[in-house]
Amino acid sequence: MENWKENRRLAAIVLAAAVLLGVFGIGGIKARGVARAVQEAYAQSIAGDLALRAAAAQNIVSVGAAALGEDAPSVAAARRALEMLVAADGPARACEANTALTASVGMLYEEARKAIGDEKGSVLQTQWSEFLSRGDIIDRAAPAYNEQARAAQKKLSGFPASLVSALVRARAEQFS
């Protein structure tokens, strides 16, 4: 009779371990896969254009600094916004930084353009066109990415997925 009770306890422990492994092990793999797909979509549809937009902004800052001086407030504001974008740790913060960059680089461009003149084909004009173009590309890509992130958030928010995704730190963040 004792062996039967011991075997029953062992079976219960093995069954509990199998259930936990199934929920948290396999569930964790699935949660990470959902989050990874969203991260890859961000990298493919937005991150590259943000990097190119930042490069154009850096060139505008350089031209603006040469025209207005390193200590000009608009140069400093654009540099801070550019640093925020480079330091952004995720799509939501990158979006905030991109918005700040748009405003500050726009002001710097206008001041620099007035100071040095606006020649068609100039470095300033070319970089401004690149900056605006990358902004338009990002604006067109953001809704599709955000929809994918919302769908992933929905998948990761149900039970037990919310518990598993919190444990494995899987999350999908919107760029809005």
N, C-alpha and C positions, 0 to 999 in steps of 0.2 A: 504494500500500500504506500510506503514511504517513497519508493522509486517513482511511482505514478505521480505523486504530488510534486516531487522534485522535477520530473520531466515536464510537468504541466507549467511549473514556474519558468523553467528554462525556455519552453516553447513560447510563453507569453513575452519573455524578455527578447527573444529572437524576433518575434513578430513585431514588437514595438520598435526594435532597432531597424527592422526592414521598412516599416512605415515611415519612420523619421528619415531614414536614408532616402527613401523614395520621394518624400515631400521636399526635404531640404536639399538633397543632392541633385536629383533630376530637376526639381523646381528651380534650384539656383542656377543650373546650367541654362534652363529655358529663360529665366529672368535676365541673366547676363546676355543671352543671345538677342532678346528683344531690345535691350538697352544698347547693345553693340550695333545693331542694325540702324538705330536712330543716329548714333554717333558717326557711323560710316556715311549715312545720308548727309549729315551736316558737313562732314569733311569733303564730300564730293560736290555738294551743291552750294555751299556758302563760304566755308573757311578759306578756300583758295582765292576766291574773289575778294574776301576781306583782306587777305595778305597783299594782294595786288593793289587794292584801294589804299592800304596803309603805305605801300611803297610810293604811290603817287602823292599821297599826303606828305610824306617825308620830303619828296622833291619840292613840293610847293612851300613847305616850311623852310627849306634851304634857300630857295629863291626869295621868299619873303624876308628871311633874316638878312640876306645880302642887301635887299632894297630898303628895308625899314630899320635894320639894326637888330642885333641879337636880343636886346632888352625890350623890344617893342611888346606891349601887352598882347597883341594879337598873335605874335610869334610864340610867346610863352603859353598862351591858352591852347593853341594848336598842338604844341609839343606835349602839354599835359594830356590832352585828349588822345593823342597818338600813343602815349605811354599807357593810358588806360586800356586802349584796344589791345596792345601787345600783351598786357598783363591779364586780360580777361580770361577767366577760368570756366568757360562754358558758354553755350549759346545765348542765354539770357543776359549775362554781363557783357558779352560781345555786342549784343544788340544795343544795350545802353551806351556803351562806349562808341559804337558806330554813330548813334544819334548825336552824341556830343561832338564827335569828330566832324560830322557834316556841318554843324553850326559854326564851329571854330575855324575850320579850314575855309568855309565860305566867306567868313569875315576877313580872314587873312588874305584870301585871293583878291577880294575887292580892294583892300588897302594896297596890296602889292601892285595890282593892275593899274591903279591910279598913280602910284609912285613911279613906275617904270614904263607905263604905256602898254597898250594891248596890241601887240603885233600878231597877226595871224601866223601860226606856225612857230611861235616863240615857245621856249621851254615851259614857261608858266601856263600858257594857253593849252599846250599839248597835255601837260600833266593834269590840268583842270578837267579837260575832256575825258581823260582816262579815269579820274576820280569820280566824275559824274556817271560815266558809263558803268563802272563797277558797282556803283550805288544802285543803278537801275537794274542790273542783273541780279543783285542781292534781293532787291524789292520784289522781283518777279519769282525768285526761287523760294522766298520765305514762306508764302502761304502753303505750298505743297509740303515743305519740310515741317511746318507747324502742324499740319493735319496728321502727318506720320507720327510726330511726337505726341499729339493728343491721343491717337489710337494706342500707342505704346503705353502711355500713362494710364489709360483705361484698363489695359490688360494687366498692368502691374499693380493696380489699386484694388482688385478684388481679393477675396479670401480664398486660399491661403497665400496668393501671390504677393499681397502687400507685406505680409510677414517675411516671406522668403526674400523678396527684393530688398527689404530694409536690412536683412541680415547680410546679404551679399553686396549691398550698396549699389544696386542696379537702379538707374533712374533715366528717364527720358525728359529732356529739358527743351522747352520751346524757344524759338528765336522770334520774339514778338515785341 
